Amino acid sequence: MAELTTLASPLDVGGVRIRNRVFLAPMSGITDEPFRRRAHAHGAGLVVSEMVASGELAKGRAGCDLRIRHSGLPVHMVQLAGREAAHMGEGARIAAGEGADIIDINMGCPAKKVTGGYAGSALMRDLDHALSLIEAVVGAVSVPVTVKMRLGWDESALNAPMLARRAEQAGVKMVTVHGRTRCQFYQGKADWRAIARVKDAVSIPVVANGDVGSPEEAATILEQSGADAVMIGRAHYGAPWVAGGIATAVGGAKTQGIPQTPQELIDYVVLHYEDMLSLYGAESGLRQARKHLGWYLDRHAPDVCAEQRKRILTSFEPGDVVAELRRVFVDGAQSTSLRSAA
Ligand SMILES: Cc1cc2nc3c(=O)[nH]c(=O)nc-3n(C[C@H](O)[C@H](O)[C@H](O)COP(=O)(O)O)c2cc1C
């Protein structure tokens, strides 16, 4: 399929070379540095920081430093959220000072605590204001600026093509479109064909996003939207290798680092766990890692008993968590294969 091989080819974003066209979506609370490192190592074309509130960043609030700090990956892309042009400009300068190669602006987040502050997808209700933020960021930094948006606020206001066109005129170098409206949140199915209207409106690269998790879906979203690249979010739960797996498979390369055996899987999960503990410190890391452990269990050990699952997800002792994980993934798998062999 032509679309599939396209995914393996590089993409130029305002002079920054992106190695392929299958990206990891930014997900707040999920795509932190340990997660992005893994996605990159597996071969994802581009990874993006979790959104950083520009107001908090500009005021030097705790926690922002971890979100924007350079992870050592070849392309460091930081996403900013906010509604004050001055904060967005300052946030962009700070991120660029940390080595950001691309600054992305969040105009797609549907969460009430974000839209309530007129940031995220609420900006799609006032394109003049959205443009003032874009201009502030483009004017503040010399690195490429990109925008991530939804189709519009609701069905009666599908203005993503207009926002994308105005963003391009203001100097934006790529747009990503999640094929839902804000009012849909995550309900229903993303409308991949509607993204084509954005593609028709601009000449910068368009990235299509929403409900993709397999090579076939990646090919279909490209075909239906005409987009230049695909971005994948939730399909990575418990599987940081999804984007990279698709990109390398379609390129004919061997997929990199995807655990194949129960032993490889447990080693992978434990390393991810330990990376989180060392990034956030044991107390915070332990709590933040629980959602990932839950997803690894959901995906790779769905039959784990409730007691064991609870012990893993509530223990405050990292050593106990790791020991229990090993029991589930390795001992559990061995006893299953022994049972089936018998
Ligand atoms: C838990 C969660 C956190 C998210 N955080 C962000 C974010 O920080 N910035 C952003 O632009 N989008 C964010 N998104 C939206 C995703 O980037 C993506 O657009 C959306 O999940 C649809 O893609 P998918 O169907 O592949 O998951 C988030 C989504 C989820 C589920």
Ligand as a Chemical Component Dictionary entry (heavy atoms), coordinates in Angstrom:
data_LIG
# 
_chem_comp.id                   LIG 
_chem_comp.type                 NON-POLYMER 
_chem_comp.pdbx_formal_charge   0 
_chem_comp.three_letter_code    LIG 
# 
loop_
_chem_comp_atom.comp_id 
_chem_comp_atom.atom_id 
_chem_comp_atom.alt_atom_id 
_chem_comp_atom.type_symbol 
_chem_comp_atom.charge 
_chem_comp_atom.model_Cartn_x 
_chem_comp_atom.model_Cartn_y 
_chem_comp_atom.model_Cartn_z 
_chem_comp_atom.pdbx_ordinal 
LIG C1  C1  C 0 -4.853 11.174 29.163 1  
LIG C2  C2  C 0 -4.703 12.066 27.967 2  
LIG C3  C3  C 0 -3.918 13.202 28.056 3  
LIG C4  C4  C 0 -3.780 14.062 26.945 4  
LIG N1  N1  N 0 -2.972 15.151 27.040 5  
LIG C5  C5  C 0 -2.779 15.929 25.941 6  
LIG C6  C6  C 0 -1.839 17.007 25.966 7  
LIG O1  O1  O 0 -1.145 17.258 26.966 8  
LIG N2  N2  N 0 -1.733 17.758 24.838 9  
LIG C7  C7  C 0 -2.465 17.507 23.708 10 
LIG O2  O2  O 0 -2.332 18.210 22.722 11 
LIG N3  N3  N 0 -3.328 16.475 23.656 12 
LIG C8  C8  C 0 -3.476 15.690 24.731 13 
LIG N4  N4  N 0 -4.300 14.597 24.648 14 
LIG C9  C9  C 0 -4.952 14.276 23.354 15 
LIG C10 C10 C 0 -4.081 13.304 22.538 16 
LIG O3  O3  O 0 -2.871 13.915 22.152 17 
LIG C11 C11 C 0 -4.826 12.848 21.267 18 
LIG O4  O4  O 0 -5.152 13.978 20.510 19 
LIG C12 C12 C 0 -6.102 12.084 21.583 20 
LIG O5  O5  O 0 -5.905 11.129 22.615 21 
LIG C13 C13 C 0 -6.659 11.355 20.340 22 
LIG O6  O6  O 0 -5.709 10.450 19.847 23 
LIG P1  P1  P 0 -5.821 8.853  20.132 24 
LIG O7  O7  O 0 -7.187 8.424  19.720 25 
LIG O8  O8  O 0 -4.732 8.244  19.324 26 
LIG O9  O9  O 0 -5.625 8.678  21.617 27 
LIG C14 C14 C 0 -4.458 13.756 25.738 28 
LIG C15 C15 C 0 -5.239 12.599 25.664 29 
LIG C16 C16 C 0 -5.362 11.748 26.755 30 
LIG C17 C17 C 0 -6.196 10.512 26.622 31 
# 
loop_
_chem_comp_bond.comp_id 
_chem_comp_bond.atom_id_1 
_chem_comp_bond.atom_id_2 
_chem_comp_bond.value_order 
_chem_comp_bond.pdbx_ordinal 
LIG C1  C2  SING 1  
LIG C2  C3  SING 2  
LIG C2  C16 DOUB 3  
LIG C3  C4  DOUB 4  
LIG C4  N1  SING 5  
LIG C4  C14 SING 6  
LIG N1  C5  DOUB 7  
LIG C5  C6  SING 8  
LIG C5  C8  SING 9  
LIG C6  O1  DOUB 10 
LIG C6  N2  SING 11 
LIG N2  C7  SING 12 
LIG C7  O2  DOUB 13 
LIG C7  N3  SING 14 
LIG N3  C8  DOUB 15 
LIG C8  N4  SING 16 
LIG N4  C9  SING 17 
LIG N4  C14 SING 18 
LIG C9  C10 SING 19 
LIG C10 O3  SING 20 
LIG C10 C11 SING 21 
LIG C11 O4  SING 22 
LIG C11 C12 SING 23 
LIG C12 O5  SING 24 
LIG C12 C13 SING 25 
LIG C13 O6  SING 26 
LIG O6  P1  SING 27 
LIG P1  O7  DOUB 28 
LIG P1  O8  SING 29 
LIG P1  O9  SING 30 
LIG C14 C15 DOUB 31 
LIG C15 C16 SING 32 
LIG C16 C17 SING 33 
# 
